[in-house]
Amino acid sequence: MFKKILALTLAFIITLSTIAFAANTPSQTVWKDSFNELKSLGVVTDSDFKTTGNISRAIFSKIIVNATGNNDMAKSLAGSSTFADVSTKSAYCGYINASIKKGYMSALADGSFRPNNALTLAQLCTAVIRALGYTDSDIVGGWPGGYIEKAENLGITKGFTLKSGDSVPVTTAIVVIDRMMNTYIKKVNPGDSDKTLKDTVGLADDQSNLTYGKPEVAFNFKPSSKKLGSITFNTSLPVLRNTVNNSVTPATSTIGESITLNDIKDKDVVYPVYNKLNVLIYYLVLDNKVDGQITSILPSKYAPKSIKINNIEYQLGDYANLSSFNSSKGAFKVGDTISAVLGYDGKVVEAYYTDNSDNKDYAFVENTSTVVSKDAADYGKIYYTVDLMLVDGTTKTYKVKEDPGQYKWKLIKYSAVTEDTITLMNLTYMTPTDVTIDKYEKKINQGYAADNIKIFNYTDSTVRLVNLNDIPNGILRAGKVQYIGTTGDFSDVNIMLINDVFDEQYKNCVVQKIQVPDGRVNSYTYTLLSGSNKYTYTTQAEIPGATVGAVFKMKMYNTSINSFAQIKDPDALGWFVQAVDSKRIMINNWVYMFSPEMTVYLVDYAGNISVKKVADVVTGTNASYTSVKLYCDRPLNNGGRVQTMVISMK
């Protein structure tokens, strides 16, 4: 009988002990919810503590300082200590100093801090009540009882049965701090609105305490990649959109609309947003654009700091591309019609020529691929892909449902089927004809160039976008312009495809030697010089008019000769040189400028050809030259410069 009573007594004691423990520590669900919220704000980290045991005074000092937005103070107070038991090298030194300075914590009776001691309930309640703005004069009952009662009345310690001197479990401290942050602070004036501690310390959406990271402008953004420039999206964080409509007066705004990554549009500005603890808390997506004409660039094109659009001034932001507005080649100029993308501060982040979607669906097909799946799920299935150079100069790979081989190395139009699958449409190239370029009037034949004109220039092996100002002025011979697209009521030219407009694929070569058929060899072989390089070109048919010293225009593919184009006539011909220096030459009272690749060839009395330096060229009538021939890289009326000089002495 005694054993039975003893067993019942022990069971009752164990039950009471379990109830008391449960009342002193929160459930796992409760404390984890609190921990995750504090972690999202940067108040706590995984490395700060273990999930069992009691919280130390040192670790609590860090948490209370972070929770009240005093992290900067802690950083400034690190490295020195008034406590003999707190090392100046301790990671918690600055937090301890800040918690003392703010009055959240205090020294112990012997003047020490005891950083490794467990925090007591009295110390916990004192810290959180003072963090909420209350002082001794607000507390009834003195210390520590009044502070403990105040914390209970505010609901911060509700449900816990710890006594004043009891050590505080880690999980309990986490829940208490979380409750503190969501508790209203003491009002300074009776008429003040209710504000939680979290709202006042800049750890939530408090604009005055937020930090904005580097902005990225969306263009052809793929949500599935979860990456935009330097931003890698954390999908657990919110994405908020601010939209400003500047097309009406006054402008209207929509602030803080919750969106998904799929809602990010072309030319939206995306910012990662951080709180005071430098913790990423959300992404801000801005749709704020101003369309109009640039009426001024201030203070000058050499050092732009702001621009005026329709006579309204906009500052250039910290991340604005200054080369878009300064004296750089291809930069915007006064009179251009642009769309300026503005950031959260109203400053210009990026700018584009006024958007015209009529050329967005053009692209150049750089490569095509056929892939046969080896996966079990779709083994043997054929997939096609294309690499497109888009009108922004980037190259992207897309899937297509049909064999794209016919489109390779061509300008096409495309349309989206899904996020990563497109369809292609062939374009009909124009009949070869001369095209007149007037880049000063921005005219192509009789049409005007759109502000956002895109020009693809390609060779057999390269393709790139060029500006209208880069193209030689005047007549481009038949075949150089292969496609012209127009838009709008005025049929402005918004897209062009040109073929090797700078003749990059062609090289001037001087004939050094000619080998004719002799019974053993049935072909003609021409030994050619181009600078220090020597080439041979073999053909079954003789090239009429070819002689030693003649200049062949040869089509190249990379570093090899592809084919013969023509025998070039000299662009200038004289029999002596009047003047010459490293940049130019004068013959027949006319000055011709040298191109960077200019080479001098000398044909001596025996018909031998050698490469000379410009300094070797002799001026005057006593030089014994019989002819001086100049060959330019393009027609003289198109800005041609001397690329080849052939001087004959025979």
KAQUI-V245481 format. One line per field, one symbol per residue. ss: DSSP state (A for helix, B for strand, O for the rest). phi: phi as a letter, one per 20 degrees, with the letter a starting at -180 (. if undefined). psi: psi as a letter, one per 20 degrees, with the letter a starting at -180 (. if undefined). A space follows every 50 residues. Layout:
BEGIN
ss->???
phi->???
psi->???
END
This chain:
BEGIN
ss->OAAAAAAAAAAAAAAAAAAAAAAAOOOAAAAAAAAAAAAAAOOOOAAAOO OOOBOBAAAAAAAAAAAOOOAAAAAAAOOOOOOOOOOOOOOOAAAAAAAA AOOOOOOOOOOOOOOOOBOBAAAAAAAAAAAOOOOAAAOOOOOOAAAAAA AAAOOOOOOOOOOOOOBOBAAAAAAAAAAAAOOBOOOOOOOOOOOBAAAA OOOOOOAAAOBBOOOBBOOOOOAAAOBBOOBBOOOOOBBBBBBBBOOOOO OBBBBBBBBOAAAOOOOOBBBBBBOOOOOBBBBBBBBBBBBBBBBBBBOO OOOOOBBBBOOBBBBBOOOOOAAAOOOOOOOOOOOOBBBBBBOOOOOBBB BBBOOOAAAOOBBBBBBBBBBBOOOAAAOOOBBBBBBBBBOOOOBBBBBB OOOOAAAOOOBBBBBBOOOOBBBBBBOOOOOOOOBBBBOOOOBBOOBBBB BBBBBBBBOOOOBBBBOAAAOOOBBBOOOOBBBBBBBOOOOBBBBBBBBO OOOOOBBBBBBBBBBOOOOOOOOBBBBBBBOOBBBBBBBOOOOOOOOOOO BBBBBBBOOBBBBBBBBOOOOBBBOOOOBBOOOBBBBOOBBBBBBBBBBB BBBOOOOOBBBBOAAAOOOOAAAOOOBBBBBBOOOAAAOOOBBBBBBBOO
phi->.ffffffffffffffffffffffecfffffffffffffffenfccfefae ecneeefffffffffffemdffffffefnbbedfedffeffdgfffffff fenfcbffgenedlfefffefffffgfffffenecgfedeomdegfffff ffffnfdgnddfegeffefgfffffffffgfddfffffcgefffcfgffe dnededgfdeddfffcefblfdgfflbcleedfefeefddddddeeedcf fdccdmffcdffefdgmfdddeddefemdfdadddddbccdrefdacdfa febfcbcddlmdecfeffdfefffceeffnffcgofecdeedefenefeb bcfggcffdfeeadeebcbccdfdfffcgnfeddccddeefenedcdcec ecfegfefmcecdcbedcgcccddcfdefffgbfcedcffeldcleeeff gdgdcedcdfccbbecegfffgfoeefgnfddbcdcbmfelffdbbdcdl felfedcecefebcddgcneddcecdecdbmeeccccdbfdfegnfcfnf deededclddfeaedaeeefebbbdbdeabbfdbbcclmceceeefefcd ddeefenedcecegfefeeneeemeebcddcefbggfdnfcfdccddddd
psi->gghgggghgghgggggggggghiiprrhgghhggghghhhijgqrhihrr jraqprhghhhgghgghjkkhhgghhjqiqqiphjoqiiqiighggghhg hijhrrqrhjirhmhiqqprgghghgghghhjjqrhiippiaqihhhghg hghijhjpiqkqrgjqqpqghghggggggghjqprppgqhiqqpprhhhi jkibmohijqppapqpppokpohhhkpocipopoiiqqoqppppojiqpr qqqopkpprrhiiprpjqpppppqahjkpphrppppnoqpqapoiqoqir ihmphrqpokjpppqprhjqohiiibjqpjqqrpiqoroppqahjjqpgr qqqppoiijhjqrpohqqqppopjqhhlpiqpqqqqoporijiqpqpqqq irojhiipkqprqqqpgahjprqqpqqoqqppqqpppnihilqociqqpq hkppoppqaiiqprprqhihqpqbpprpihpippqrqrhjlqoipqpqol hjkhiqppppohqpprpkghpjrppppqpnciqpqqppqhqqopiprpiq opoppqodjqpgrpgrppqqiqprirphqqaiirqpqkkpppqqrhjppp ppoahijqpqprqhiipprrijikqhqoppprirqhikkqqphppopqi.
END
